[in-house]
Amino acid sequence: MKKIISLILILFIVSTAIVAQNISGKTDKSKYLIGDKIEYSFSIPFSNNNLSAVTQFQYSDTLQLLNQKIDTIKEDGKTILSFKFSFISFIEGIHNLPTFYIMKNSSSTPIYNVNCFPIVVSTPTIDTNSVAIKDIKPIQKSPITFIEILPFIIGLLILGGIIYGIIYLVKHKKTHITIIPKKIEKPLPEDIEALNNLENLRQEHLLEKGLVKQHYISLSDILWKYLYRRYDINAFEMTSSQILNDLNNKEPNNDNKNTLKDIFIVSDLVKFAKYIPDNITNTKIMQESSDFINNTKRIIIEKEDKDNE
């Protein structure tokens, strides 16, 4: 009997260990008007055992991500990984905030589950009975200010400069002027330029020098420029999530999108959460960056003229 009880206790402890720990997030309030900024935050313990933790989540179609911030803070002598997100909604109703899963790179099993909960978004109401109706005021003439006449002054000065330039050129006209056209160099294709920049980044050896954050900032700039030239995505003005959402409409291959998502996850953790990847992860991210560029480059088909037989 004692052996059976001991076996049951062991199975209970093991099953509890493999179940992810549930965490609840919080918002600044539970009711919002359409267009209000929704502040959502949560935090998890952060130690050497989970330095490689990443997040996976999906956003609701009714919520738009405005901003995200991931940082480490000290609280009661413990290191805490803090997540802060800002959303906005233009759809009236009850909406669920996104569910977050925190997991390690080496495992697909979540170690933390951040449960979502509903918030209420409503349309503002105006009590027309309490608004006083006033007469329409007549149109009033405002005095002319210096700012209003400044464009005319600048225009006259520019016109005077043009006239003076024409007169000067006519008086000092030179004959037999030879104009040598400047050779315009054709820009490199975006994939060749990005691969060259990746190789230059490797040659800088920033990781060996301990400049891990600078390395991933440079890597992000290379990929953002490639996305701008290849897909016309203004990545420099967007968050990683917004870039991936925009890429969904322009890149049909899910493997390529998942590769870029993995790169952005590690890069954002390094830049915003002070995460230090190991050498294997650094090598993997650089290889995945090259693979993404090679797998998404434009395919140009050139027609060759055949000689008449």
N, C-alpha and C positions, 0 to 999 in steps of 0.2 A: 504493500500500500504506500509506504514511504517513497519507494522508487517511482511509482506512478505520479505521486504529487510532485516529486522533484522534476520529472520529465515535463509535466505540464507547466511548471514555473519556468523552466529553460525555454520551452517553445514560446511562452508569452513574452519573455525578455527579448528573444530574437526577433519575433514579429513586430514588437514595439520599436526595435532599433532600425528596422528597414522602412518604417513608415515615416514619411516626411512630416516635420513639425509644422503645425498650422500657425500662421501669424495674421493678425488683422491690421489693415491699414487704417488711416484716419484722414478726414477732410476738415477744412476749416468751418464748414457748416453742412447741413443736410438738404437745404432747399436753396435753389438758385433761380435767377431770372435768365431768359435767353440772352446769350452774349456775356454772361458773367464769367469771370476767371475761376476755375475750380482747382483748388490746391489739394493735392493728394500726396501723402507721405507714409513711409514705414521704415523700419530699421531692423537689422539682424546682427547677431554677434559675429565678429570678424577676427579670426585668429590665424596662426600659421597653418592650421590644418585645412582651412578653406580659402587660402589666398588665391586659388585658381577658380573661385566661384564665378559663374556667369548667370545671366538672366535670359529667359525666354518667355515671351508674352505676346498676346494679340490684342489689338485695340478694337473697341466697338465701332460700328459704322456711324453711330450717333455722336461720337466724341472725336474731337480733333486735338492732337498733341501740340501744345504751344512751346513747352520747354521741359527739359529734364536735367537733373543734377544728381550725380553720384559722388559721395565723398566719405572719408573716414573721420570719425570724431571720437573724442574721449568722453566717457560718461561713467561716473562712479569708479574711475580707475580701470575701466574696461574699454577696449577698442570696439566701436560700433560702425557698421557700414550703413550709411544713411542714404535713402532714396527719396527724391522729391520730384514730383511731376506736376505740370500745369496743363489743364485741359480747358476746352471751351465747347459748348454745344449750342446749336441753333435750331434744335428740334425739341418741341415741347413733349413732355412725358416723363415716365420713370425709366431711368437708364442704369445699367450696371457698369460700375467701373471695371477696368480690365483685371483679369487674374494673372498673378505673377508666379513664376516657378524659379527658384534659385537652385542651381545644380553645379556640380563640378565638371570640368572639361573631360575628365577621365571616366565619367559615368553619365548615363542618361536618366538616372533615377533622381528626382528632386530631393534635396535635403530640407528645403523650406517651401511651404505653400502659402502664398499671401492671398487670402480669400477676398473676393470682391463683395460689395454690398450696393444696394440701389441708392440713387439720389434723385431728387425731384427737380425738374426744370420746367418752369412755367412762364407764361406770357404776362408781362406787366399790365395791370388794369388802370385805367384813368377814369376817375369820377367826373364826368362832364357836367354834372349838376352843380359841382362846387367851383367850377371855373367861370370867372366873370367874363362876359362878352363886352369888349371895348370897341369904340369907334376906330375906323381905319385912319391912321395919321396921314396927313398930306406929305407928298415928296418934298424933302428939304434939300437945298443946295449946300453942299459942303465947300469950304474954301479950298482953293488950289494950293497944294503944298509943294515944297521943293522936291520931294520924292516923286511926285507926279510929273513934274516937268523935266526931271533928270534924264529919262530916256530920250527926250527930244534933244537935249543938249548933247548927249553922247552921240546921237545920230548925226547931228550937224558936224561935230568934230570928226567923226569917221568919214563923212562925205567930203569935208574939207581936205582930209588927209589923202583920200583917193584922187581928188582933183589935182592936188599938189604933186602926187606921185606920177600922174599921167603927164603933167606939164614937164616934170623933170626928165622923164623917160624920152619925151619927144625932143627936148633940147639936147640931150646927151645920147641920142640914138647911135648905136654902133652898127656898121655894116659887116657883112660876112661873118655873122655869128654862127658858130658850129655848135649844135646841141648834141651831146653824146648821151644817148639814152642809158639809164641805169638798169643794169641787169637785175631782174627780180628773181630771187631764189625761191624755188618751190618749197613750201614747208614740208617737213617730214610727216608721214602718216602718223595718226595718233597712237597706234599700237607700237610702232618703232620708237617714237619719242618716249613713251611710257616705259618700255623695256630698257632703253638707254638710261633713263633716269633711275630705274631700279638698280641697274648695274653700278652707276655712280654712287648710289646710296650704300651699296655693299662695300665699295672701295673706301668709303669714309670711315668704316669700322667704328661707328658710334656706339654699338652695343659693347664692343671690347673695351671702349673707353669709359663705360658706365653711363653713357648719355642715352638711357633707354627711352625716356619721354621724348627727347629731341628726335630720336630715330623714328618713333611712331608718328610724330607730327609731320615729318618729311614724307613718310610713307602715305599718310592720309592726303597730303597735298598732291602727290603723284597720281593717286587714284581719283581724286576729285577732278583734276585737270583732264584725265582720260575720259571720265564720265561726261564732262562738259563737251569735249570734242566729239566723242563717239555717240552719245545719246541726247545731246543738247539739254543736259540736266545741270542746273546751276547749283552744283553741290557745295560751293563755297559759302552759300547763304542758307544752307539747309542742315537739319540734324540728320543723324544716321537713319533714323526711322522714316523721315520724310523722303530721303534719297531712295530707300528700299521700296517705299510705296510708289514713288514715281517710276522706278525701274520695272515694277510689275506690269505696266502698260507698254513697255518698250522692249523687254527681253523675255522671250517665250520659254527659255530653258530654265527650269527650276534649279538644276544643279549649279548653274552659274550664279543665280541669285543667292542660293544657300552658301556658296563659297564666299561671296562678298559679305554676307551677313556675319559669317564666322570671323572674317578679318575685322569688321567694324566692332564686333563685341569685344575682342581682345584689345583693339586700339583704343576704344573708349574707356575701358577699365584702366589702361596705362595712363591715359591723359587726365582722367577725372577722378579715379579712385586710388592712384598711387600703386597700382598693381605691377609687380615685377615678374614677368614670365621667365621660364627656364629656357635653356638653349634650344631644347627640342621644339618648344612652342615658337620661338623666334624663327627658327629655320623653316618650320611648317608654314608660318604666316607669309614669309617671303616667297616660298614656293607657290602657295595658293594665290598670291598676288600675280605672279608670272602666269600661272595657269588661267586665271580669270581673264587677263588681257589677251592671251593667245586664243582662248576659246570664244571670245566675243569680238574679235577684230573683224573688220569689214572684209568681205570676199569680193575682190575686183576681178571680173572676167574680161580679159583682153582678147580682141579678135585679131587674128593674124591673116594678112593677105596671102593667098596662095598664088604662086606663079602659074601663068597660063601655059598649059602643055601644048 
